[in-house]
Amino acid sequence: MALSDHEKRMLAEMEAALVADDPHLVSTLNGRARTPKAGRALLGFFVILGGMAVLLAGLVAQVIAIGIAGFVISLTGLVVLLSNLPFGKSEFKEAKGARPNWSSRLEDRWERRNFDN
């Protein structure tokens, strides 16, 4: 059974709202779960490993400057990794159970008002 024009418009609006609301879910459902952030997080992991190798080389060679450089490289990789983890700030707040602020409560009330009509 084919959809009417009204039903097609409603479905397109729902899809657009879903894309705007949760793009990660849409990419997962489409089979494209790997995002640029995931690639950068993986790069951060490999930078950490490289930094540890340089640190170890500095220890073996007994050159303090190489050891310090390895530590800085590892620290940089850690920052890159942590800043590109898959979860966002809003998910972290929800996981902690934080109470929504007044602007989000007002926005929720506005949305409910629009859906009631």
Secondary structure, DSSP 8 states (H G I E B T S, - for coil): ----HHHHHHHHHHHHHHHHH-HHHHHHHTT----HHHHHHHHHHHHHHHHHHHHHHHHHHT-HHHHHHHHHHHHHHHHHHHHT-SS-HHHHHHHHT----HHHHHHHHHHHHHHH-
